[in-house]
Amino acid sequence: MPAAADVLARLQALANPNRAGGVARFFKTGPGEYGEGDQFLGLTMPQQRALAREFRALPMAEVEQLLRSRWHEARAVGLVIWTLQFAKAGPAGRQAIHEHYLANRHRVNNWDLVDITAPTLLGSYLLDKNREPLYELAAENQLWSQRMAVVATLAFIRKGQFQDTFSLVELMLAHPHDLMHKAMGWMLREVGKRNEEALEEFLTDHHGQLPRITLRYAIERLPLERRTWHMRK
């Protein structure tokens, strides 16, 4: 059976120190920044996805070993493996992956790791279930848990279900971090791609309340006249 050590060896072999420095700066790893202390090997996302496909049979415990790694790319590969396994699993397997994902959420510690996992491992799992776990995450005083809750609703949006997106955005209206503002705007924009009327109604009801960057993201695909109208204050 493949082991986490095999994945880590492959990651080390593909490491690109020259690229790693730029990636670390991009993900804001300096003192006081949101990714403070994270470490990178310098792999591209296509390389990480290729490794995840190669090691998609990695056992649960070995994936959790990757999530404990100091290397960002190791955590990313482990999380992508779970999304691949989730897609092929039956109900019991999906539940196990979902539960282990939540148990390890403190290691899903940057926006890219949240965004590649939350729609599947949270949203898709909860499609036919009670959505309360998302509101519990939103109530945590933790940026990545809160972003998970909002981004997970992409799975609902794709099914034409918008209410949880709207409810969670309402809960986050006063959130101080721009990474939440961007996630909120992204999800609202996804609603608008499927139902402009629903988006317009929400924006009108909350005129002047949305963070500016959230509003800009949300209205990107609306006609110029409507974008101008919503941006007025």
C-alpha positions in Angstrom: 0.0 0.0 0.0 1.2 3.5 -0.7 2.3 5.6 2.3 2.6 9.3 3.2 6.4 8.9 3.1 6.1 7.9 -0.6 4.2 11.1 -1.4 6.6 13.3 0.6 9.6 11.8 -1.2 8.0 12.6 -4.5 7.2 16.2 -3.4 10.8 16.7 -2.3 12.0 15.4 -5.7 9.8 17.9 -7.4 10.7 20.8 -5.1 11.6 24.1 -6.8 13.3 26.4 -4.2 13.4 29.4 -6.6 9.6 29.2 -7.0 9.0 28.5 -3.3 10.0 32.0 -2.2 7.5 33.7 -4.5 4.7 31.3 -3.6 5.3 31.9 0.1 5.0 35.7 -0.5 1.8 35.2 -2.5 0.2 33.2 0.3 1.2 35.9 2.9 3.4 33.9 5.2 5.2 36.8 6.8 4.9 37.8 10.5 1.3 38.9 11.3 0.0 37.8 7.9 -2.8 35.3 7.4 -0.4 32.5 6.3 2.3 33.2 8.9 4.9 30.5 9.2 3.6 28.3 6.3 6.3 26.6 4.3 6.4 25.8 0.6 8.3 23.5 -1.7 7.5 25.4 -4.9 5.3 22.9 -6.8 2.6 24.0 -9.2 -1.0 23.1 -8.6 -1.0 20.8 -11.7 1.9 18.9 -10.2 0.1 18.6 -6.9 -3.1 17.3 -8.6 -1.1 14.8 -10.6 0.4 13.4 -7.4 -3.0 13.2 -5.8 -4.3 11.2 -8.8 -1.2 8.9 -8.6 -1.7 8.3 -4.9 -5.5 8.4 -4.8 -5.6 5.0 -3.0 -3.7 6.4 0.0 -5.4 5.1 3.2 -7.1 7.6 5.5 -4.4 7.5 8.2 -1.7 8.2 5.6 -3.6 11.2 4.3 -3.8 12.5 7.8 -0.1 12.1 8.0 0.2 14.4 5.0 -2.1 16.9 6.7 0.4 17.0 9.6 3.2 18.0 7.3 4.9 21.4 7.6 4.8 21.6 3.8 1.8 23.3 2.3 1.9 21.2 -0.8 1.8 18.0 1.2 -1.4 19.1 2.9 -2.8 20.2 -0.5 -2.1 16.8 -2.0 -3.7 15.0 0.9 -6.8 17.1 0.7 -7.1 16.6 -3.1 -6.8 12.9 -2.5 -9.8 13.1 -0.2 -11.9 14.9 -2.8 -11.0 12.2 -5.4 -11.9 9.4 -2.9 -15.1 11.2 -1.9 -16.3 11.2 -5.5 -16.0 7.4 -5.8 -17.1 6.5 -2.3 -20.4 5.2 -1.1 -22.4 6.8 1.8 -20.3 5.3 4.6 -17.0 6.3 2.9 -18.2 9.8 2.2 -19.3 10.2 5.8 -15.9 9.0 7.0 -14.0 11.5 4.8 -16.3 14.3 5.8 -15.8 13.6 9.5 -12.1 13.3 9.2 -12.0 16.5 7.2 -13.8 18.4 9.9 -11.6 16.8 12.6 -8.5 18.1 10.7 -9.9 21.5 9.7 -7.2 23.4 11.7 -4.7 22.0 9.2 -6.8 23.4 6.3 -5.1 26.7 6.9 -5.1 28.8 3.8 -7.7 30.0 1.3 -6.5 27.6 -1.5 -6.9 24.6 0.8 -10.3 25.7 1.8 -11.4 26.4 -1.7 -10.3 23.1 -3.2 -12.1 21.1 -0.5 -15.1 22.8 1.1 -17.5 22.6 -1.9 -17.0 18.8 -2.0 -16.2 17.6 1.5 -18.7 19.9 3.2 -21.1 21.1 0.5 -21.7 18.0 -1.5 -21.9 15.9 1.7 -24.6 18.1 3.1 -26.7 18.4 0.0 -29.3 16.1 1.4 -28.7 16.7 5.1 -29.2 19.3 7.7 -27.0 22.4 7.0 -26.4 23.2 10.7 -22.7 22.2 10.6 -22.1 25.2 8.3 -23.6 27.6 10.8 -21.5 26.0 13.6 -18.3 26.6 11.5 -19.5 30.2 10.8 -19.8 30.7 14.5 -16.2 29.7 15.2 -13.8 32.6 15.8 -11.5 31.2 13.1 -11.1 32.6 9.6 -10.6 29.4 7.7 -13.6 27.6 9.4 -15.8 30.6 8.4 -14.5 30.6 4.9 -15.2 26.9 4.7 -18.8 27.5 5.7 -19.4 30.1 2.9 -17.5 28.4 0.1 -19.2 25.1 0.9 -22.4 26.6 -0.4 -21.1 26.4 -3.9 -22.4 22.9 -4.0 -25.9 24.1 -3.1 -25.7 27.0 -5.6 -25.0 24.5 -8.4 -28.3 22.8 -7.5 -30.2 26.1 -7.6 -30.3 26.4 -3.8 -29.4 29.9 -2.6 -30.8 30.4 0.8 -27.8 29.1 2.8 -25.5 31.3 0.8 -27.6 34.3 1.6 -28.0 33.4 5.3 -24.3 32.9 5.8 -23.3 36.1 4.0 -25.8 38.0 6.2 -24.0 36.5 9.3 -20.7 37.7 7.9 -21.6 41.3 7.0 -19.4 42.7 9.7 -16.5 40.3 9.2 -13.2 42.2 9.3 -11.1 40.2 6.9 -10.9 40.7 3.1 -10.5 37.0 2.5 -14.1 36.6 3.8 -15.3 39.5 1.8 -13.9 38.0 -1.3 -15.4 34.5 -0.6 -18.8 36.1 0.1 -18.7 38.1 -3.2 -17.6 35.0 -5.1 -20.5 33.0 -3.8 -23.0 35.8 -4.6 -21.6 36.1 -8.1 -22.2 32.3 -8.5 -25.8 32.8 -7.5 -26.1 35.6 -10.0 -24.8 33.4 -12.8 -27.8 31.2 -12.3 -30.4 33.6 -11.1 -29.8 37.3 -11.6 -33.2 38.2 -10.0 -32.4 36.4 -6.8 -29.0 38.1 -6.6 -30.5 41.5 -7.4 -33.1 41.1 -4.7 -30.5 40.2 -2.1 -28.3 43.1 -3.0 -31.1 45.5 -2.9 -32.2 44.3 0.5 -28.7 44.8 1.8 -27.8 47.9 0.0 -25.1 49.8 1.9 -24.4 46.8 4.2 -22.1 44.6 2.1 -18.4 45.2 2.3 -17.3 47.0 -0.8 -15.1 44.2 -2.2 -18.0 41.7 -1.6 -20.3 43.9 -3.7 -17.7 44.4 -6.5 -17.2 40.6 -6.8 -21.0 39.9 -6.6 -21.9 42.3 -9.5 -19.1 41.5 -11.9 -21.4 39.7 -14.4 -24.3 42.1 -14.2 -25.0 44.7 -16.9 -23.1 48.0 -16.6 -26.3 49.9 -15.7 -27.0 47.5 -12.8 -23.4 47.5 -11.6 -23.4 51.3 -11.5 -26.8 51.3 -9.6 -25.6 48.8 -7.0 -22.2 50.6 -6.4 -23.9 53.9 -5.5 -23.9 54.9 -1.8 
